[in-house]
Amino acid sequence: MSETIQPPAACVTKSDAYPGTGDEPLVLLELIQRLKVRDVMTSKLATVPRTATMRQVQELMRQMKISGVPVEENGRFFGLVSVDDIIRALGGGYIGDPCSRHMTTKLVVLEDDMPLSFALRYFDRYHYGRFPVLNRDRRLVGILCQRDINRALLVELTRELNRLEGTSAQNAALTGAVSIYVLREFPICKYDFENAGKAANQIKQVLQEKKFPPKVIRRIAVAAYELEINLCVHSDGGVLSWQVSNGRAEIVARDAGPGIEDVEWACRDGTSTANEWIRSLGFGAGMGLANVKRVSDEFEITSKKGSGTTVKSVINIGNMP
Amino acid sequence: MTMIEVAEVLKAEVLVKGEGFHKAVCHVVASDLMSDVLLVDEDDMLLLTSLASDQVLRTAQIVGAVGVVVVNGKPLPSSMVNVANDLNMTLATSRFSKYDACVAIHAALNPR
């Protein structure tokens, strides 16, 4: 038993993002990037104070049918007693000792606002059955195990399926069923440069497969790419959606903050609030929204400082192939 | 001029031979600002940049570039080769500066 809790770095590196196996359905990859640890973890916890004996912990495990019990007092997290610890206590003859003497304190913990994709990587890397979850104030707020993830993904996948079916039916009713070609949404995370641009690349590939005219594909791809990068660079995260219907392509970037103070100024060529880091990555030249406007037949932006921004680009594509 | 000839002129090391490797380069864009690259409405362009990031390749794919040459001998992150393979994008690296690369390509296209 060692004496320190080892939380992960406050800022997790991009290499910690779950890379996937390459075979997962796209909707699943989107879900694990969109969901946070707090959305999935078990937050109703059975905990014990440091004074509880190992036997009391064993009894709690039996009653609750759980294999790990956090040791916690007033939200402060001290360690974890696992089944292994109990087995060692039985074998070593110290099952009556206070758990604080034998609990595991060298722990890897997750933060509640981490994306689920990071948590999956931690399961891969550390092979632990569960991870305690702390909030920004370093208080214990939950436990995450593989079963929580399976359950949450099943619920979310069902919800996503219902939503897609509903949207599809709604659009079919409006447009006569044959004109919807594509309807997709991509969650975009703040500063996720590892993935930024993937959505636009996928949109372009779909359009190429459907043999849209190259000039049209280029305009749609540029609009989608600029909006995707904008979400990544300037928003707290959002959703890029696009659909092709009734002879037009519509790309919408929607986020929940932080909003734009002066929309007119933001749409001018060369104006940007991007910092030096963003510029060093090749972005933030202040051409993004202006570029979207340039390639769009219709362009709308609504924003308010302190709340979200929605940008819509419509590109007429004439008769669809 | 194809990417094969571009690589010879720039003494470039070709890391990924993508879809555009045998295509003719019709236009050359030299920039480190990706929004500037997106502004160029030309087909079959070659992108010269000193920016070594995955986004360069994604930008090149969006504009339908035939390839990307990272100049100044910049070390590339290992992910770039993977992304180039995924996008089927030709990727090369050259020790030439961006300016010298432009001059060399121009001279090769316009022999005296």
Interface residues (C-beta under 8 A of the other chain):
Chain A: F193 E194 A196 G197 K198 A200 N201 K204 P214 R218 A221 V222 Y225 E226 I229 L281 G282 F283 A285 G286 M287 G288 N291 R294
Chain B: D32 L33 M34 S35 D36 L38 L39 D41 D43 T49 L51 S53 D54 Q55 V56 R58 T59 Q61 I62 V63 G64 S79 L87
